């Protein structure tokens, strides 16, 4: 089995990495790197593999997010981050949509050049403390009053891990608005196939030559597999045997499970380690 795993790994030219729960655990104090992750990123880049971060981060602009990662020791540029907000802005312009934003205060600058007068859609992100009853009810009233309600969600995660424990993610609030308005949200972010395709385009590598590494069996592993990629699941972040056993839309299962980042070598020889499935 290990030999078979090394065979497909040798064809890999690029990696997509999730961030929260994979490179670091977020928190009110800025978060902390996961053991071995800073070195792993350095070794991946030194190996010659292409690298792109593929994240559902919606609590900060890409520029602010990258500043935080660099402060934690990660050598990452803004162009190496694929995130939902820029993708949502592209969609809004493409379709002439004017959003009502229910997002984190620190994400609002991403939408500075988008017309928000007389909203004809709602954009939902990880709003954290902005997920009040009043704000959710305002979004509900706008949607229910539209002839053709459009709800755009920047991801659909159930929860994520911070340094003080698990936190509800945007997917829980997305489902509440879907149920109340009897609609289906459009997801911009993982596990959307279009989002993964845009990340691959920025990476410059076809799906069969790329690997997604994440902690989420549905949004990372399942979403990547929709696009014809292989996926690895790290045993950090939200990983648990219970989560791996959860029923999910894609019947996803990782190609490899990595116990620790130290299992990922320089990768130039393709000698991936782990439990190959």
Secondary structure, DSSP 8 states (H G I E B T S, - for coil): -HHHHHHHHTT--EEEE--BTTTEEB-TT--EE-TTHHHHHHHHHHHT-EEEEE----SS-HHHHHHHHHHTT----GGGEE-HHHHHHHHHHHHT--EEEES-GGGGGGGTTS--SS-SEEEE---GGG--HHHHHHHHHHHHTSTT--EEES---SEEEETTEEEE-HHHHHHHHHHHHT---EE-STT-HHHHHHHHHHHT--GGGEEEEES-IIIIIIHHHHTT-EEEEESSTT--HHHHHS--TT----SEEESSGGGS---TT----S---
